Amino acid sequence: KQEVTQIPAALSVPEGENLVLNCSFTDSAIYNLQWFRQDPGKGLTSLLLIQSSQREQTSGRLNASLDKSSGRSTLYIAASQPGDSATYLCAVRGGSNYKLTFGKGTLLTVNP
Amino acid sequence: KAGVTQTPRYLIKTRGQQVTLSCSPISGHRSVSWYQQTPGQGLQFLFEYFSETQRNKGNFPGRFSGRQFSNSRSEMNVSTLELGDSALYLCASSLGPNSGNTIYFGEGSWLTVV
């Protein structure tokens, strides 16, 4: 059974700092990994999708990496801003039924 | 292009009642999945539909059911509501169940059971 863990559960940083969020998964037989952002009381917004054959994806100030063999992914946020404050979740898709398994998220607070 | 639309956004029900939630996927998307989100359990997969057929089902009791219509719109139903069913119910859509497709979420339906 796939398990996804995100560390830390919460993170508070000053504005302008570069930061890394971590995601680990137990079964490396995945098809892809997706990072999402969730604002309070809202749905999830897709940030980056990394296919299993890829090592990283970039979008603006965000860079996500994937090391499938070690079961790890990181989301790097450069020059953080207060507007980046949200919960960040990673999800892996795997198995014969393409099931999507989510981590519990990292609550990020960027202080002005 | 309209996103995933879920209705109603908020609702309050009494224990023992039933509830139906609706989801309209992004135009052209044929795969719809449902998730339950609670503070303690996080996001848990309920079921996934593609072309009106349930492809996958999570570990939820039979009180939770769903269906998909020919226009890809989906509904989920919870019967005999329990206090523990209080949660944010999220619907997501994608082009299809193919592994390479990005999944897009709606804003969710907040269900409170009293």
gemmi code that builds the backbone of each chain (N, CA, C; Angstrom):
import gemmi

chains = {
    "A": [
        ("LYS", (0.835, -1.189, 0.000), (0.000, 0.000, 0.000), (0.880, 1.254, 0.000)),
        ("GLN", (0.625, 2.137, -0.939), (1.424, 3.370, -1.040), (1.162, 4.290, 0.137)),
        ("GLU", (2.224, 4.823, 0.719), (2.093, 5.828, 1.772), (2.950, 7.030, 1.389)),
        ("VAL", (2.372, 8.208, 1.562), (3.055, 9.451, 1.209), (3.206, 10.299, 2.467)),
        ("THR", (4.431, 10.741, 2.714), (4.731, 11.513, 3.923), (5.316, 12.856, 3.525)),
        ("GLN", (4.845, 13.894, 4.190), (5.380, 15.225, 3.923), (5.949, 15.802, 5.217)),
        ("ILE", (7.191, 16.243, 5.110), (7.889, 16.827, 6.245), (8.521, 18.144, 5.804)),
        ("PRO", (8.386, 19.239, 6.635), (7.682, 19.251, 7.913), (6.175, 19.413, 7.736)),
        ("ALA", (5.437, 19.244, 8.810), (3.989, 19.446, 8.746), (3.658, 20.927, 8.656)),
        ("ALA", (4.525, 21.767, 9.230), (4.325, 23.209, 9.182), (5.681, 23.888, 9.105)),
        ("LEU", (5.696, 25.030, 8.428), (6.944, 25.751, 8.222), (6.641, 27.248, 8.185)),
        ("SER", (7.417, 28.026, 8.924), (7.233, 29.474, 8.941), (8.555, 30.122, 8.573)),
        ("VAL", (8.538, 30.997, 7.561), (9.765, 31.616, 7.083), (9.533, 33.110, 6.859)),
        ("PRO", (10.598, 33.904, 6.901), (10.468, 35.333, 6.563), (10.420, 35.512, 5.051)),
        ("GLU", (9.755, 36.567, 4.643), (9.633, 36.874, 3.221), (11.011, 36.970, 2.565)),
        ("GLY", (11.108, 36.454, 1.342), (12.350, 36.531, 0.589), (13.224, 35.298, 0.712)),
        ("GLU", (12.913, 34.450, 1.684), (13.741, 33.252, 1.883), (13.422, 32.183, 0.836)),
        ("ASN", (14.455, 31.431, 0.446), (14.267, 30.257, -0.396), (13.963, 29.078, 0.516)),
        ("LEU", (13.072, 28.189, 0.092), (12.710, 27.080, 0.970), (12.450, 25.805, 0.180)),
        ("VAL", (12.506, 24.690, 0.892), (12.301, 23.375, 0.294), (11.266, 22.605, 1.095)),
        ("LEU", (10.297, 22.064, 0.399), (9.304, 21.176, 1.006), (9.591, 19.759, 0.538)),
        ("ASN", (9.428, 18.815, 1.448), (9.785, 17.435, 1.154), (8.580, 16.508, 1.073)),
        ("CYS", (8.691, 15.530, 0.202), (7.649, 14.527, 0.033), (8.347, 13.185, -0.175)),
        ("SER", (7.932, 12.170, 0.574), (8.501, 10.839, 0.369), (7.382, 9.832, 0.192)),
        ("PHE", (7.648, 8.784, -0.569), (6.641, 7.757, -0.833), (7.290, 6.384, -0.723)),
        ("THR", (6.488, 5.406, -0.342), (7.036, 4.093, -0.003), (7.181, 3.163, -1.206)),
        ("ASP", (6.331, 3.301, -2.206), (6.376, 2.434, -3.381), (6.889, 3.251, -4.564)),
        ("SER", (8.062, 2.890, -5.058), (8.684, 3.695, -6.122), (8.082, 3.427, -7.503)),
        ("ALA", (7.184, 2.472, -7.595), (6.550, 2.160, -8.890), (5.408, 3.136, -9.155)),
        ("ILE", (5.780, 4.359, -9.473), (4.769, 5.388, -9.702), (4.763, 5.813, -11.158)),
        ("TYR", (3.657, 6.398, -11.584), (3.564, 6.937, -12.934), (3.925, 8.415, -12.964)),
        ("ASN", (3.477, 9.136, -11.948), (3.819, 10.546, -11.845), (3.610, 11.043, -10.437)),
        ("LEU", (4.075, 12.253, -10.200), (3.909, 12.911, -8.904), (3.448, 14.331, -9.183)),
        ("GLN", (2.492, 14.788, -8.403), (1.940, 16.119, -8.626), (1.974, 16.910, -7.325)),
        ("TRP", (2.363, 18.181, -7.437), (2.327, 19.085, -6.293), (1.121, 20.006, -6.435)),
        ("PHE", (0.431, 20.214, -5.301), (-0.744, 21.073, -5.260), (-0.577, 22.118, -4.168)),
        ("ARG", (-1.353, 23.173, -4.328), (-1.455, 24.194, -3.292), (-2.916, 24.278, -2.886)),
        ("GLN", (-3.169, 24.434, -1.581), (-4.532, 24.595, -1.097), (-4.598, 25.787, -0.149)),
        ("ASP", (-5.413, 26.768, -0.517), (-5.658, 27.898, 0.360), (-6.796, 27.534, 1.312)),
        ("PRO", (-6.862, 28.179, 2.481), (-7.877, 27.804, 3.485), (-9.288, 27.810, 2.914)),
        ("GLY", (-10.001, 26.729, 3.127), (-11.385, 26.629, 2.696), (-11.584, 26.472, 1.210)),
        ("LYS", (-10.501, 26.252, 0.482), (-10.584, 26.176, -0.977), (-10.211, 24.793, -1.483)),
        ("GLY", (-10.398, 24.614, -2.790), (-9.955, 23.372, -3.408), (-8.457, 23.399, -3.656)),
        ("LEU", (-7.971, 22.386, -4.360), (-6.540, 22.269, -4.641), (-6.219, 22.863, -6.009)),
        ("THR", (-5.102, 23.552, -6.081), (-4.618, 24.108, -7.343), (-3.362, 23.355, -7.745)),
        ("SER", (-3.360, 22.817, -8.962), (-2.190, 22.084, -9.424), (-1.036, 23.032, -9.684)),
        ("LEU", (0.136, 22.671, -9.181), (1.333, 23.496, -9.373), (2.260, 22.884, -10.429)),
        ("LEU", (2.640, 21.642, -10.211), (3.583, 20.984, -11.107), (3.262, 19.495, -11.163)),
        ("LEU", (3.440, 18.928, -12.353), (3.268, 17.490, -12.554), (4.582, 16.953, -13.106)),
        ("ILE", (5.150, 15.947, -12.428), (6.390, 15.327, -12.903), (6.095, 13.884, -13.287)),
        ("GLN", (6.378, 13.531, -14.526), (6.204, 12.145, -14.961), (7.342, 11.306, -14.374)),
        ("SER", (7.122, 10.015, -14.290), (8.111, 9.129, -13.663), (9.452, 9.138, -14.399)),
        ("SER", (9.435, 9.470, -15.677), (10.674, 9.484, -16.463), (11.430, 10.808, -16.349)),
        ("GLN", (10.825, 11.779, -15.669), (11.434, 13.098, -15.560), (12.135, 13.252, -14.213)),
        ("ARG", (13.076, 14.194, -14.166), (13.799, 14.440, -12.922), (13.305, 15.722, -12.241)),
        ("GLU", (12.828, 16.676, -13.061), (12.357, 17.911, -12.458), (11.442, 18.667, -13.409)),
        ("GLN", (10.688, 19.587, -12.815), (9.821, 20.482, -13.557), (9.905, 21.855, -12.911)),
        ("THR", (9.810, 22.881, -13.741), (9.924, 24.253, -13.237), (8.757, 25.085, -13.737)),
        ("SER", (8.277, 25.957, -12.846), (7.256, 26.918, -13.217), (7.479, 28.168, -12.397)),
        ("GLY", (7.978, 29.206, -13.047), (8.235, 30.452, -12.332), (9.228, 30.264, -11.201)),
        ("ARG", (8.811, 30.615, -9.997), (9.695, 30.490, -8.832), (9.671, 29.077, -8.222)),
        ("LEU", (8.934, 28.194, -8.823), (8.801, 26.840, -8.287), (9.626, 25.849, -9.105)),
        ("ASN", (10.266, 24.935, -8.381), (10.993, 23.853, -9.034), (10.747, 22.582, -8.245)),
        ("ALA", (10.259, 21.566, -8.923), (10.014, 20.291, -8.266), (10.954, 19.246, -8.840)),
        ("SER", (11.529, 18.447, -7.968), (12.411, 17.374, -8.397), (11.819, 16.034, -7.995)),
        ("LEU", (12.237, 15.000, -8.687), (11.762, 13.650, -8.396), (12.920, 12.666, -8.459)),
        ("ASP", (13.102, 11.912, -7.374), (14.060, 10.815, -7.345), (13.253, 9.556, -7.065)),
        ("LYS", (12.830, 8.907, -8.135), (11.913, 7.794, -7.980), (12.540, 6.634, -7.218)),
        ("SER", (13.801, 6.380, -7.476), (14.455, 5.219, -6.855), (14.532, 5.342, -5.343)),
        ("SER", (14.685, 6.562, -4.861), (14.751, 6.754, -3.410), (13.395, 7.122, -2.822)),
        ("GLY", (12.396, 7.277, -3.667), (11.053, 7.604, -3.199), (10.932, 9.003, -2.628)),
        ("ARG", (11.557, 9.983, -3.292), (11.543, 11.336, -2.751), (11.277, 12.378, -3.825)),
        ("SER", (10.617, 13.447, -3.385), (10.427, 14.617, -4.229), (10.585, 15.856, -3.363)),
        ("THR", (11.083, 16.922, -3.974), (11.175, 18.185, -3.258), (10.517, 19.278, -4.095)),
        ("LEU", (9.933, 20.229, -3.402), (9.396, 21.427, -4.040), (10.199, 22.602, -3.512)),
        ("TYR", (10.905, 23.256, -4.416), (11.747, 24.400, -4.071), (10.992, 25.666, -4.445)),
        ("ILE", (10.867, 26.577, -3.487), (10.219, 27.867, -3.735), (11.277, 28.946, -3.542)),
        ("ALA", (11.528, 29.697, -4.589), (12.533, 30.752, -4.516), (11.883, 32.077, -4.123)),
        ("ALA", (12.657, 32.864, -3.375), (12.233, 34.223, -3.010), (10.779, 34.243, -2.540)),
        ("SER", (10.503, 33.550, -1.453), (9.126, 33.378, -0.989), (8.441, 34.727, -0.704)),
        ("GLN", (7.121, 34.715, -0.908), (6.299, 35.907, -0.709), (5.134, 35.559, 0.212)),
        ("PRO", (4.566, 36.554, 0.897), (3.410, 36.268, 1.768), (2.279, 35.562, 1.035)),
        ("GLY", (2.107, 35.843, -0.246), (1.079, 35.189, -1.048), (1.327, 33.720, -1.275)),
        ("ASP", (2.509, 33.240, -0.941), (2.810, 31.810, -1.062), (2.267, 31.027, 0.135)),
        ("SER", (1.798, 31.731, 1.151), (1.275, 31.073, 2.345), (0.068, 30.209, 1.976)),
        ("ALA", (0.153, 28.945, 2.269), (-0.888, 27.974, 1.922), (-0.422, 26.607, 2.401)),
        ("THR", (-1.264, 25.601, 2.207), (-0.858, 24.223, 2.447), (-0.446, 23.610, 1.118)),
        ("TYR", (0.703, 22.966, 1.116), (1.224, 22.346, -0.103), (1.134, 20.833, 0.052)),
        ("LEU", (0.508, 20.195, -0.928), (0.334, 18.741, -0.884), (1.005, 18.097, -2.094)),
        ("CYS", (1.555, 16.934, -1.849), (2.053, 16.151, -2.970), (1.193, 14.896, -3.089)),
        ("ALA", (1.094, 14.400, -4.301), (0.298, 13.205, -4.561), (1.024, 12.359, -5.601)),
        ("VAL", (1.042, 11.055, -5.387), (1.669, 10.158, -6.345), (0.597, 9.280, -6.975)),
        ("ARG", (0.767, 9.024, -8.260), (-0.155, 8.138, -8.976), (0.583, 6.852, -9.301)),
        ("GLY", (-0.002, 5.743, -8.893), (0.651, 4.465, -9.151), (-0.308, 3.320, -9.051)),
        ("GLY", (0.215, 2.110, -9.236), (-0.612, 0.919, -9.142), (-1.332, 0.623, -10.433)),
        ("SER", (-1.877, -0.580, -10.508), (-2.552, -1.020, -11.727), (-3.806, -0.203, -12.004)),
        ("ASN", (-4.342, 0.447, -10.966), (-5.560, 1.243, -11.150), (-5.281, 2.741, -11.185)),
        ("TYR", (-4.011, 3.132, -11.315), (-3.613, 4.542, -11.422), (-4.102, 5.369, -10.237)),
        ("LYS", (-4.148, 4.748, -9.070), (-4.679, 5.437, -7.904), (-3.785, 6.598, -7.488)),
        ("LEU", (-4.413, 7.699, -7.070), (-3.696, 8.889, -6.607), (-3.695, 8.886, -5.083)),
        ("THR", (-2.499, 8.924, -4.483), (-2.365, 8.918, -3.030), (-1.734, 10.221, -2.589)),
        ("PHE", (-2.379, 10.887, -1.623), (-1.939, 12.192, -1.150), (-1.178, 12.102, 0.161)),
        ("GLY", (-0.239, 13.039, 0.341), (0.333, 13.273, 1.649), (-0.597, 14.190, 2.424)),
        ("LYS", (-0.270, 14.438, 3.685), (-1.135, 15.277, 4.523), (-0.793, 16.756, 4.406)),
        ("GLY", (0.272, 17.072, 3.690), (0.546, 18.462, 3.398), (1.511, 19.142, 4.350)),
        ("THR", (2.086, 20.236, 3.872), (2.918, 21.120, 4.680), (2.264, 22.490, 4.688)),
        ("LEU", (1.970, 22.998, 5.883), (1.381, 24.334, 6.018), (2.501, 25.363, 6.035)),
        ("LEU", (2.571, 26.167, 4.990), (3.623, 27.169, 4.848), (3.086, 28.553, 5.202)),
        ("THR", (3.807, 29.244, 6.056), (3.491, 30.631, 6.388), (4.707, 31.480, 6.048)),
        ("VAL", (4.515, 32.473, 5.197), (5.588, 33.393, 4.840), (5.261, 34.738, 5.489)),
        ("ASN", (6.118, 35.151, 6.395), (5.881, 36.368, 7.176), (6.472, 37.599, 6.499)),
        ("PRO", (5.672, 38.676, 6.401), (6.176, 39.918, 5.755), (7.335, 40.527, 6.549)),
    ],
    "B": [
        ("LYS", (-12.133, 29.293, -20.008), (-12.577, 27.921, -19.851), (-12.980, 27.709, -18.396)),
        ("ALA", (-14.210, 27.264, -18.166), (-14.683, 27.089, -16.803), (-13.942, 25.938, -16.142)),
        ("GLY", (-13.745, 26.085, -14.815), (-13.077, 25.036, -14.073), (-14.062, 23.988, -13.617)),
        ("VAL", (-13.643, 23.198, -12.666), (-14.514, 22.174, -12.090), (-15.503, 22.869, -11.151)),
        ("THR", (-16.772, 22.609, -11.338), (-17.811, 23.271, -10.550), (-18.507, 22.276, -9.642)),
        ("GLN", (-18.548, 22.629, -8.357), (-19.213, 21.753, -7.394), (-20.362, 22.495, -6.724)),
        ("THR", (-21.478, 21.789, -6.591), (-22.632, 22.349, -5.896), (-23.261, 21.311, -4.985)),
        ("PRO", (-23.836, 21.718, -3.841), (-23.743, 23.071, -3.296), (-22.377, 23.308, -2.649)),
        ("ARG", (-22.037, 24.513, -2.354), (-20.748, 24.786, -1.709), (-20.802, 24.492, -0.209)),
        ("TYR", (-21.916, 24.786, 0.397), (-22.064, 24.559, 1.838), (-23.438, 23.952, 2.120)),
        ("LEU", (-23.458, 23.014, 3.034), (-24.741, 22.458, 3.442), (-24.639, 21.847, 4.837)),
        ("ILE", (-25.775, 21.885, 5.526), (-25.885, 21.320, 6.872), (-26.991, 20.280, 6.836)),
        ("LYS", (-26.673, 19.101, 7.319), (-27.638, 18.007, 7.348), (-27.704, 17.425, 8.744)),
        ("THR", (-28.782, 16.718, 9.007), (-28.990, 16.067, 10.291), (-28.604, 14.596, 10.186)),
        ("ARG", (-28.086, 14.070, 11.269), (-27.747, 12.635, 11.323), (-28.902, 11.787, 10.818)),
        ("GLY", (-28.595, 10.816, 9.982), (-29.619, 9.929, 9.456), (-30.159, 10.351, 8.091)),
        ("GLN", (-29.971, 11.616, 7.739), (-30.423, 12.074, 6.430), (-29.468, 11.607, 5.345)),
        ("GLN", (-29.835, 11.907, 4.107), (-28.937, 11.616, 3.002), (-28.617, 12.916, 2.271)),
        ("VAL", (-27.535, 12.894, 1.500), (-27.119, 14.091, 0.787), (-26.591, 13.704, -0.598)),
        ("THR", (-26.830, 14.576, -1.564), (-26.299, 14.390, -2.914), (-25.486, 15.613, -3.288)),
        ("LEU", (-24.265, 15.372, -3.718), (-23.364, 16.434, -4.152), (-23.138, 16.298, -5.650)),
        ("SER", (-22.984, 17.446, -6.309), (-22.855, 17.436, -7.757), (-21.518, 18.016, -8.202)),
        ("CYS", (-21.024, 17.512, -9.316), (-19.749, 17.966, -9.852), (-19.837, 18.052, -11.368)),
        ("SER", (-19.499, 19.220, -11.912), (-19.407, 19.384, -13.364), (-17.944, 19.529, -13.731)),
        ("PRO", (-17.391, 18.598, -14.495), (-15.959, 18.653, -14.818), (-15.658, 19.732, -15.854)),
        ("ILE", (-14.382, 19.963, -16.060), (-13.951, 20.865, -17.116), (-14.417, 20.292, -18.450)),
        ("SER", (-14.842, 21.173, -19.334), (-15.328, 20.729, -20.632), (-14.284, 19.864, -21.339)),
        ("GLY", (-14.718, 18.703, -21.791), (-13.808, 17.797, -22.472), (-13.188, 16.758, -21.567)),
        ("HIS", (-13.275, 16.957, -20.272), (-12.742, 15.970, -19.318), (-13.759, 14.864, -19.112)),
        ("ARG", (-13.287, 13.637, -19.157), (-14.206, 12.503, -19.013), (-13.971, 11.700, -17.736)),
        ("SER", (-12.921, 12.052, -17.018), (-12.619, 11.331, -15.780), (-12.931, 12.231, -14.594)),
        ("VAL", (-13.696, 11.715, -13.664), (-14.066, 12.466, -12.459), (-13.759, 11.604, -11.237)),
        ("SER", (-13.121, 12.208, -10.251), (-12.848, 11.490, -9.012), (-13.317, 12.331, -7.832)),
        ("TRP", (-13.579, 11.652, -6.737), (-14.092, 12.295, -5.531), (-13.174, 11.979, -4.354)),
        ("TYR", (-13.008, 12.981, -3.473), (-12.173, 12.840, -2.292), (-12.884, 13.447, -1.097)),
        ("GLN", (-12.595, 12.873, 0.071), (-13.061, 13.425, 1.329), (-11.850, 13.999, 2.060)),
        ("GLN", (-11.979, 15.226, 2.532), (-10.875, 15.833, 3.273), (-11.317, 16.222, 4.670)),
        ("THR", (-10.620, 15.702, 5.664), (-10.872, 16.050, 7.061), (-9.545, 16.417, 7.703)),
        ("PRO", (-9.586, 17.217, 8.779), (-8.330, 17.617, 9.431), (-7.512, 16.416, 9.918)),
        ("GLY", (-8.178, 15.397, 10.382), (-7.444, 14.267, 10.950), (-6.912, 13.286, 9.922)),
        ("GLN", (-7.676, 13.020, 8.891), (-7.325, 11.991, 7.911), (-6.721, 12.540, 6.636)),
        ("GLY", (-6.807, 13.846, 6.438), (-6.296, 14.400, 5.185), (-7.227, 14.062, 4.035)),
        ("LEU", (-6.641, 13.973, 2.842), (-7.410, 13.684, 1.634), (-7.515, 12.183, 1.437)),
        ("GLN", (-8.732, 11.694, 1.376), (-8.941, 10.266, 1.157), (-9.772, 10.053, -0.095)),
        ("PHE", (-9.326, 9.112, -0.909), (-9.969, 8.814, -2.179), (-11.280, 8.062, -1.964)),
        ("LEU", (-12.329, 8.556, -2.627), (-13.640, 7.904, -2.551), (-13.877, 6.998, -3.751)),
        ("PHE", (-13.943, 7.573, -4.929), (-14.106, 6.792, -6.159), (-13.758, 7.627, -7.375)),
        ("GLU", (-13.596, 6.906, -8.494), (-13.262, 7.532, -9.759), (-14.148, 6.960, -10.844)),
        ("TYR", (-14.612, 7.846, -11.728), (-15.455, 7.440, -12.849), (-14.840, 7.877, -14.152)),
        ("PHE", (-15.031, 7.058, -15.151), (-14.605, 7.384, -16.506), (-15.630, 6.809, -17.461)),
        ("SER", (-16.153, 7.651, -18.329), (-17.167, 7.217, -19.299), (-18.284, 6.434, -18.626)),
        ("GLU", (-18.807, 7.011, -17.554), (-19.978, 6.492, -16.823), (-19.698, 5.201, -16.058)),
        ("THR", (-18.453, 4.772, -16.007), (-18.106, 3.524, -15.323), (-17.203, 3.815, -14.133)),
        ("GLN", (-17.501, 3.195, -13.016), (-16.640, 3.362, -11.850), (-15.372, 2.538, -12.051)),
        ("ARG", (-14.231, 3.207, -12.056), (-12.965, 2.525, -12.292), (-12.288, 2.101, -10.994)),
        ("ASN", (-12.391, 2.958, -10.005), (-11.732, 2.682, -8.732), (-12.633, 3.093, -7.590)),
        ("LYS", (-12.427, 2.440, -6.455), (-13.205, 2.766, -5.273), (-12.290, 2.717, -4.068)),
        ("GLY", (-12.428, 3.704, -3.199), (-11.637, 3.744, -1.979), (-12.272, 2.901, -0.886)),
        ("ASN", (-11.690, 2.986, 0.312), (-12.153, 2.177, 1.430), (-13.200, 2.895, 2.263)),
        ("PHE", (-14.332, 3.128, 1.663), (-15.442, 3.772, 2.360), (-16.627, 2.818, 2.386)),
        ("PRO", (-17.488, 2.958, 3.414), (-18.644, 2.051, 3.495), (-19.617, 2.263, 2.345)),
        ("GLY", (-20.508, 1.308, 2.182), (-21.461, 1.336, 1.084), (-22.426, 2.514, 1.125)),
        ("ARG", (-22.448, 3.241, 2.252), (-23.313, 4.434, 2.334), (-22.869, 5.514, 1.339)),
        ("PHE", (-21.625, 5.404, 0.924), (-21.075, 6.349, -0.044), (-21.197, 5.747, -1.445)),
        ("SER", (-21.858, 6.456, -2.324), (-22.026, 5.960, -3.689), (-21.913, 7.121, -4.660)),
        ("GLY", (-21.741, 6.790, -5.896), (-21.627, 7.839, -6.895), (-22.093, 7.348, -8.242)),
        ("ARG", (-22.134, 8.267, -9.181), (-22.437, 7.892, -10.557), (-21.960, 8.997, -11.482)),
        ("GLN", (-21.832, 8.653, -12.741), (-21.438, 9.629, -13.742), (-22.417, 9.547, -14.907)),
        ("PHE", (-22.766, 10.688, -15.426), (-23.730, 10.762, -16.514), (-23.022, 10.840, -17.866)),
        ("SER", (-23.801, 10.725, -18.916), (-23.214, 10.696, -20.256), (-22.503, 12.009, -20.613)),
        ("ASN", (-22.862, 13.107, -19.947), (-22.180, 14.381, -20.221), (-20.985, 14.581, -19.284)),
        ("SER", (-20.572, 13.521, -18.601), (-19.429, 13.474, -17.679), (-19.695, 14.107, -16.327)),
        ("ARG", (-20.812, 14.769, -16.153), (-21.159, 15.283, -14.829), (-21.294, 14.107, -13.860)),
        ("SER", (-20.964, 14.384, -12.602), (-20.989, 13.294, -11.621), (-21.728, 13.738, -10.367)),
        ("GLU", (-22.293, 12.782, -9.702), (-22.910, 13.016, -8.395), (-22.391, 11.993, -7.415)),
        ("MET", (-22.294, 12.395, -6.166), (-22.030, 11.415, -5.117), (-23.123, 11.536, -4.056)),
        ("ASN", (-23.459, 10.429, -3.478), (-24.537, 10.369, -2.496), (-24.026, 9.721, -1.221)),
        ("VAL", (-24.413, 10.298, -0.110), (-24.114, 9.674, 1.180), (-25.440, 9.462, 1.898)),
        ("SER", (-25.731, 8.228, 2.227), (-26.990, 7.923, 2.917), (-26.725, 7.734, 4.415)),
        ("THR", (-27.778, 7.821, 5.185), (-27.712, 7.622, 6.637), (-26.503, 8.347, 7.230)),
        ("LEU", (-26.505, 9.649, 7.093), (-25.366, 10.466, 7.497), (-24.997, 10.273, 8.964)),
        ("GLU", (-23.691, 10.280, 9.201), (-23.144, 10.203, 10.559), (-22.352, 11.480, 10.826)),
        ("LEU", (-22.154, 11.767, 12.116), (-21.411, 12.979, 12.479), (-20.030, 12.983, 11.830)),
        ("GLY", (-19.425, 11.824, 11.720), (-18.084, 11.706, 11.165), (-18.010, 11.953, 9.678)),
        ("ASP", (-19.147, 12.101, 9.035), (-19.151, 12.396, 7.603), (-18.934, 13.879, 7.337)),
        ("SER", (-18.922, 14.672, 8.386), (-18.663, 16.103, 8.230), (-17.268, 16.284, 7.643)),
        ("ALA", (-17.195, 16.963, 6.507), (-15.913, 17.062, 5.803), (-16.070, 17.983, 4.607)),
        ("LEU", (-14.933, 18.255, 3.983), (-14.916, 18.926, 2.687), (-14.841, 17.833, 1.626)),
        ("TYR", (-15.798, 17.817, 0.725), (-15.816, 16.821, -0.343), (-15.356, 17.495, -1.636)),
        ("LEU", (-14.280, 16.949, -2.175), (-13.650, 17.536, -3.349), (-13.837, 16.647, -4.569)),
        ("CYS", (-14.137, 17.292, -5.670), (-14.254, 16.610, -6.952), (-13.093, 17.072, -7.827)),
        ("ALA", (-12.576, 16.169, -8.626), (-11.488, 16.508, -9.526), (-11.755, 15.901, -10.894)),
        ("SER", (-11.273, 16.563, -11.929), (-11.465, 16.016, -13.268), (-10.154, 16.013, -14.030)),
        ("SER", (-10.091, 15.138, -15.014), (-8.947, 15.091, -15.911), (-9.447, 14.576, -17.260)),
        ("LEU", (-8.582, 14.668, -18.255), (-8.987, 14.231, -19.590), (-9.392, 12.760, -19.584)),
        ("GLY", (-8.629, 11.964, -18.851), (-8.919, 10.548, -18.781), (-8.068, 9.933, -17.707)),
        ("PRO", (-8.187, 8.643, -17.506), (-7.435, 7.999, -16.434), (-5.966, 7.783, -16.768)),
        ("ASN", (-5.540, 8.199, -17.936), (-4.139, 8.040, -18.335), (-3.216, 8.667, -17.306)),
        ("SER", (-2.105, 8.015, -17.071), (-1.210, 8.460, -16.008), (-0.633, 9.840, -16.233)),
        ("GLY", (-0.602, 10.301, -17.469), (0.059, 11.572, -17.734), (-0.809, 12.804, -17.594)),
        ("ASN", (-2.060, 12.613, -17.248), (-2.973, 13.755, -17.225), (-2.964, 14.492, -15.901)),
        ("THR", (-2.885, 15.820, -15.989), (-3.001, 16.646, -14.795), (-4.426, 16.586, -14.285)),
        ("ILE", (-4.564, 16.586, -12.988), (-5.877, 16.532, -12.356), (-6.218, 17.910, -11.804)),
        ("TYR", (-7.447, 18.348, -12.014), (-7.886, 19.675, -11.592), (-9.040, 19.531, -10.599)),
        ("PHE", (-8.957, 20.308, -9.524), (-9.945, 20.210, -8.457), (-10.946, 21.354, -8.478)),
        ("GLY", (-12.144, 21.054, -7.982), (-13.138, 22.083, -7.728), (-12.907, 22.709, -6.362)),
        ("GLU", (-13.773, 23.660, -5.994), (-13.637, 24.350, -4.718), (-14.151, 23.509, -3.554)),
        ("GLY", (-14.908, 22.488, -3.842), (-15.374, 21.591, -2.802), (-16.756, 21.914, -2.265)),
        ("SER", (-17.335, 20.936, -1.619), (-18.622, 21.084, -0.927), (-18.391, 20.817, 0.555)),
        ("TRP", (-18.698, 21.821, 1.374), (-18.532, 21.672, 2.818), (-19.803, 21.063, 3.390)),
        ("LEU", (-19.684, 19.869, 3.952), (-20.827, 19.196, 4.566), (-20.657, 19.179, 6.075)),
        ("THR", (-21.661, 19.679, 6.762), (-21.681, 19.599, 8.221), (-22.874, 18.749, 8.620)),
        ("VAL", (-22.620, 17.711, 9.418), (-23.685, 16.836, 9.909), (-23.875, 17.118, 11.390)),
        ("VAL", (-25.110, 17.459, 11.767), (-25.381, 17.803, 13.173), (-26.371, 16.814, 13.795)),
    ],
}
model = gemmi.Model(1)
for chain_id, residues in chains.items():
    chain = gemmi.Chain(chain_id)
    for i, (resn, *xyz) in enumerate(residues, 1):
        res = gemmi.Residue()
        res.name, res.seqid = resn, gemmi.SeqId(i, " ")
        for name, pos in zip(("N", "CA", "C"), xyz):
            atom = gemmi.Atom()
            atom.name, atom.element = name, gemmi.Element(name[0])
            atom.pos, atom.b_iso = gemmi.Position(*pos), 0.0
            res.add_atom(atom)
        chain.add_residue(res)
    model.add_chain(chain)
structure = gemmi.Structure()
structure.add_model(model)
structure.setup_entities()
